[in-house]
């Protein structure tokens, strides 16, 4: 599994999860020949066989798409775009190029690529979801919601889209509905909220929006058993002014955190301020 920004994703390849964390899976290009038991056994052979010539195994060169994937792995997004541009321009390739642009905050390039992807395949749920994430990053919450709902109609079992839609609804202050989609994501994938500490809220979002998302993310993480990460998100929600110690303690969704030293310290320290 390959990830960007330190998040290990269990999501489907080529999804972009709110707001700009990419989850995809691809085989890394292997250029170094791996040792095997036959090669290791050569060391025990007699000298006249030790240097006996072996048939050469030549790896085929990576395709432009494979090279682009490898460059994405190393966060070399501009080089990845150049490599993808040499591949056959399929809907999937345009979607990957859009992701690369978006990871560089290149909104115009990302929009152009996603549109080209959808022109070739209007039912490409990956590109539709990613276009939604682009709208979200621009604080265009209503268009983002439409894109996520469209993607979810095409991929009704996608926990990634459920998370994205839930996050968008929370940013729109539709808290109960957003929380329902977070719970739906957990029902689809109990690990949906794992390793979300590196999820970045778009810098253009208000502190209130970021606080709300962090608060509800903490709920999901607690439900998923990710207690340490849940406490981290609660800390952010407190700092961003969405939550208070009283509100957190009254919320039974956080009952499982009670008694955990880090949680108790957070509540105590916040009360003092």
C-alpha positions in Angstrom: 0.0 0.0 0.0 1.2 3.4 -0.9 0.3 6.7 0.6 0.9 10.4 0.6 1.3 12.6 3.7 2.0 9.7 6.0 -1.4 8.1 5.9 -1.7 4.4 5.2 -4.9 4.0 3.2 -7.3 1.0 3.0 -9.3 2.9 0.4 -9.8 2.0 -3.2 -7.0 3.0 -5.6 -7.1 6.5 -7.0 -9.5 8.0 -4.4 -8.7 11.3 -2.9 -10.0 11.6 0.6 -10.9 15.0 2.2 -9.3 17.3 2.1 -6.1 16.5 0.3 -4.9 13.1 1.5 -4.4 10.6 -1.3 -5.1 6.9 -0.8 -3.9 4.6 -3.6 -2.3 1.2 -4.0 0.3 0.4 -6.5 3.3 -1.8 -7.0 6.5 0.0 -6.5 8.8 -0.4 -9.5 11.6 -2.8 -8.5 14.9 -2.2 -10.1 17.2 -4.2 -7.8 17.2 -8.0 -8.3 16.2 -9.8 -5.2 18.4 -12.7 -3.9 16.8 -16.1 -3.8 17.8 -19.4 -2.3 19.6 -20.6 -5.4 21.8 -17.6 -5.4 22.6 -18.0 -1.7 23.4 -21.6 -2.3 26.2 -20.6 -4.7 28.4 -19.7 -1.8 28.6 -23.3 -0.8 29.5 -24.6 -4.3 33.0 -25.5 -5.3 35.1 -22.7 -6.9 34.6 -24.0 -10.4 30.8 -23.6 -10.1 30.8 -20.4 -8.1 31.5 -18.2 -11.1 29.5 -20.3 -13.6 27.5 -17.9 -15.8 23.9 -17.6 -15.1 21.2 -16.6 -17.6 20.5 -12.9 -17.4 17.1 -11.8 -16.3 16.3 -8.4 -17.7 13.4 -6.5 -16.2 11.3 -4.6 -18.7 11.4 -0.8 -18.4 8.5 0.7 -16.4 5.6 2.1 -18.4 5.0 5.8 -18.2 2.1 5.1 -15.9 4.2 2.9 -13.6 6.9 5.5 -13.5 4.3 8.2 -12.7 3.0 6.1 -9.8 6.5 5.7 -8.5 7.1 9.4 -8.7 3.8 10.0 -6.8 5.1 7.7 -4.1 8.1 10.0 -3.7 5.9 13.2 -3.8 7.5 14.3 -7.1 4.2 15.5 -8.5 5.4 17.6 -11.4 7.6 14.8 -12.7 4.7 12.4 -12.2 2.5 14.6 -14.4 5.2 14.7 -17.1 5.4 10.9 -17.0 1.6 10.4 -17.1 1.4 12.8 -20.0 3.4 10.2 -22.0 0.9 7.4 -21.2 -2.2 6.5 -23.2 -4.7 9.3 -22.1 -7.3 7.1 -20.5 -9.9 8.3 -17.9 -7.7 6.8 -15.2 -4.6 8.5 -16.3 -6.3 11.9 -16.4 -7.6 11.2 -12.9 -4.1 10.5 -11.7 -2.8 13.7 -13.3 -5.6 15.6 -11.5 -4.5 14.1 -8.2 -0.9 15.2 -8.8 -2.0 18.7 -9.6 -4.2 18.8 -6.6 -1.4 17.7 -4.3 0.6 20.7 -5.6 -2.4 23.0 -4.9 -2.8 23.4 -8.6 -6.6 23.8 -8.7 -6.9 24.8 -12.3 -4.8 21.9 -13.6 -6.7 19.5 -11.3 -10.0 20.7 -12.5 -9.0 20.4 -16.2 -7.7 16.9 -15.7 -10.8 15.7 -13.8 -13.0 17.1 -16.5 -11.0 15.3 -19.2 -11.3 12.1 -17.1 -15.0 12.4 -16.9 -15.4 13.3 -20.5 -13.8 9.9 -21.4 -15.8 8.1 -18.7 -18.7 10.0 -17.1 -19.2 7.2 -14.6 -15.6 7.3 -13.2 -16.6 7.5 -9.5 -12.9 8.1 -8.6 -12.7 11.2 -10.6 -16.1 12.4 -9.4 -15.1 11.9 -5.8 -11.8 13.7 -6.4 -13.6 16.6 -8.2 -15.7 16.9 -5.0 -12.6 17.1 -2.9 -11.4 19.9 -5.2 -14.6 21.8 -4.7 -14.3 21.3 -0.9 -10.8 22.7 -0.9 -12.1 25.8 -2.5 -14.9 26.0 0.2 -17.5 25.2 -2.5 -19.4 22.9 -0.2 -22.7 22.6 -2.1 -20.9 21.5 -5.4 -18.7 19.2 -3.4 -21.8 17.6 -1.8 -23.3 17.0 -5.2 -20.2 15.3 -6.5 -19.9 13.1 -3.4 -23.5 12.0 -3.6 -23.0 11.2 -7.3 -19.9 9.2 -6.6 -21.7 7.4 -3.8 -24.5 6.5 -6.2 -22.0 4.9 -8.5 -19.9 3.3 -5.6 -22.5 2.7 -2.8 -20.0 0.6 -0.8 -17.2 3.2 -0.7 -16.3 4.1 2.9 -14.0 6.8 1.4 -16.9 8.7 -0.2 -19.0 8.3 2.9 -16.2 9.9 4.9 -15.8 12.7 2.4 -19.6 13.4 2.2 -19.8 13.3 6.0 -17.0 15.8 6.3 -18.6 18.1 3.7 -21.9 18.0 5.5 -20.2 18.8 8.8 -18.5 21.8 7.2 -22.0 22.9 6.1 -23.0 22.6 9.7 -25.3 19.7 9.0 -23.8 17.9 11.9 -26.3 15.1 12.5 -26.4 14.1 8.9 -22.6 14.3 8.6 -22.2 12.1 11.6 -24.6 9.5 10.1 -22.3 9.3 7.1 -19.3 8.8 9.3 -21.1 5.9 11.0 -22.0 4.5 7.6 -18.3 4.6 6.7 -17.5 2.6 9.9 -20.2 0.1 9.1 -18.7 -0.5 5.7 -15.1 -0.6 7.0 -14.3 -0.8 10.7 -10.9 0.6 9.9 -12.2 3.6 8.0 -11.0 6.0 10.7 -7.6 4.5 11.3 -4.5 6.6 10.8 -6.3 9.8 10.1 -4.0 12.0 12.2 -2.5 13.4 9.0 -5.8 14.4 7.5 -5.4 18.1 6.7 -8.3 20.5 6.9 -8.1 22.9 4.0 -6.4 26.1 5.0 -9.2 28.2 3.6 -11.8 26.6 5.9 -12.9 28.6 9.0 -11.6 27.6 12.4 -15.2 26.7 13.3 -15.4 24.3 10.3 -12.1 22.7 11.2 -13.2 22.4 14.9 -16.4 20.7 13.9 -14.7 18.2 11.6 -12.1 17.4 14.2 -14.9 16.9 16.9 -16.9 14.5 14.8 -13.7 12.8 13.6 -12.9 12.2 17.2 -16.3 10.6 17.7 -15.6 8.2 14.8 -12.1 7.4 16.0 -13.4 6.6 19.5 -16.0 4.3 18.0 -13.3 2.7 16.0 -11.1 2.2 19.1 -8.4 4.6 17.9 -8.3 6.4 21.3 -4.9 8.2 21.1 -5.9 9.7 17.7 -9.3 10.6 18.9 -7.8 12.6 21.8 -5.6 14.4 19.3 -8.6 15.5 17.3 -10.5 16.5 20.5 -7.5 18.7 21.4 -7.8 20.4 18.0 -11.5 20.8 18.4 -11.0 22.5 21.7 -8.2 24.8 20.3 -10.4 25.7 17.4 -13.3 26.8 19.6 -15.9 24.2 18.6 -15.9 22.2 21.8 -15.6 22.8 25.5 -14.7 20.4 28.3 -18.4 20.4 29.5 -19.6 19.5 26.0 -17.2 16.7 25.6 -17.9 15.2 29.0 -21.6 15.3 28.3 -21.2 13.5 25.0 -21.7 9.7 25.6 -19.8 9.0 22.4 -16.6 9.8 24.3 -17.5 7.6 27.3 -14.8 5.1 26.3 -12.1 7.8 26.7 -12.9 8.4 30.4 -10.1 7.2 32.6 -7.4 7.4 29.9 -4.7 9.7 31.4 -4.2 11.7 28.2 -7.9 12.4 28.0 -8.2 13.3 31.6 -5.1 15.6 31.3 -6.6 17.3 28.3 -9.9 18.0 30.1 -8.2 19.2 33.2 -5.7 21.5 31.4 -8.5 23.0 29.3 -10.6 23.8 32.3 -7.8 25.7 33.8 -7.7 28.0 30.9 
